[in-house]
């Protein structure tokens, strides 16, 4: 049985839910957005709890989807219109990387 997500895991999962369809963030981008941890910590959260959020929007820095989930991830990319590299095997990071939520409203 899995433990309930802690405060850090909840922050990561909340951030993943804010990534718009057709856009992506890297594990490192997410750590930066949350303001703590690093890519490995984000990866651990995603491996334990990521099934409940749009996990395919969190990818490696080189544009590859999570290992072992490539086929399902690409189905989501096609459905959402996520920009892919010409070969179609990776996300086009220059076009698909999300800039984040932007500044908070005053």
C-alpha positions as CSV (number, residue, x, y, z in Angstrom):
1,X,0.0,0.0,0.0
2,X,1.3,3.4,-0.9
3,X,1.8,6.2,1.6
4,X,-0.2,9.4,1.1
5,X,1.7,12.1,-0.8
6,X,3.6,14.5,1.6
7,X,3.6,18.3,1.2
8,X,6.4,18.2,-1.4
9,X,4.7,15.5,-3.5
10,X,1.4,17.5,-3.4
11,X,3.2,20.6,-4.6
12,X,4.8,18.7,-7.5
13,X,1.5,17.1,-8.5
14,X,-0.3,20.5,-8.3
15,X,2.3,22.0,-10.6
16,X,1.9,19.1,-13.1
17,X,-1.9,19.7,-13.2
18,X,-1.2,23.3,-14.2
19,X,0.8,22.4,-17.3
20,X,-1.6,23.2,-20.3
21,X,-2.4,20.5,-22.9
22,X,0.2,20.4,-25.6
23,X,2.9,21.8,-23.4
24,X,5.6,20.1,-21.3
25,X,8.1,20.7,-18.5
26,X,11.2,18.8,-17.6
27,X,11.7,17.2,-14.2
28,X,14.2,20.0,-13.5
29,X,11.7,22.7,-14.6
30,X,9.2,21.3,-12.2
31,X,11.6,21.3,-9.3
32,X,12.4,25.0,-10.1
33,X,8.7,25.8,-10.3
34,X,8.0,24.1,-6.9
35,X,11.0,25.9,-5.5
36,X,12.8,22.9,-3.9
37,X,14.1,19.5,-4.7
38,X,15.6,18.5,-8.0
39,X,14.9,16.4,-11.0
40,X,15.4,13.1,-9.1
41,X,13.0,14.1,-6.4
42,X,10.4,15.1,-8.9
43,X,11.0,11.8,-10.8
44,X,10.4,9.9,-7.5
45,X,7.1,11.8,-6.9
46,X,6.0,11.1,-10.4
47,X,6.9,7.4,-10.2
48,X,4.9,7.0,-7.0
49,X,1.9,9.3,-7.5
50,X,2.0,10.6,-11.1
51,X,-0.7,8.3,-12.5
52,X,-3.4,10.7,-11.2
53,X,-2.1,13.7,-13.1
54,X,-1.1,14.4,-16.8
55,X,2.3,12.6,-16.3
56,X,3.1,12.7,-20.1
57,X,3.6,16.4,-19.8
58,X,6.7,15.8,-17.6
59,X,9.6,14.7,-19.7
60,X,13.4,14.4,-19.8
61,X,15.5,17.5,-20.8
62,X,16.2,15.9,-24.2
63,X,12.5,15.7,-25.0
64,X,12.1,12.0,-24.3
65,X,9.0,10.8,-22.4
66,X,9.3,8.7,-19.2
67,X,11.0,5.4,-19.8
68,X,8.6,2.5,-20.3
69,X,5.7,4.9,-21.1
70,X,6.7,6.1,-24.6
71,X,3.8,4.6,-26.5
72,X,1.1,5.9,-24.2
73,X,2.9,9.3,-23.9
74,X,3.0,9.7,-27.7
75,X,-0.7,8.9,-27.9
76,X,-1.3,11.8,-25.5
77,X,1.1,14.1,-27.5
78,X,-0.8,13.4,-30.7
79,X,-4.2,13.9,-29.1
80,X,-3.1,17.2,-27.5
81,X,-1.1,18.5,-30.5
82,X,2.2,18.6,-28.6
83,X,5.0,19.7,-31.0
84,X,7.3,16.9,-31.8
85,X,10.8,16.8,-33.4
86,X,10.8,15.9,-37.2
87,X,11.6,12.3,-36.5
88,X,8.6,12.1,-34.2
89,X,10.4,10.3,-31.4
90,X,10.8,13.3,-29.0
91,X,9.0,16.5,-28.0
92,X,10.3,19.6,-29.6
93,X,11.4,21.4,-26.4
94,X,11.8,24.8,-28.1
95,X,8.2,24.8,-29.1
96,X,6.5,22.8,-26.4
97,X,8.2,23.9,-23.2
98,X,5.8,25.8,-21.0
99,X,6.9,29.2,-19.6
100,X,5.1,28.6,-16.3
101,X,2.1,30.2,-14.8
102,X,3.5,33.7,-15.1
103,X,3.4,36.4,-12.5
104,X,0.7,36.2,-9.9
105,X,-2.2,38.7,-10.3
106,X,-1.9,41.7,-8.0
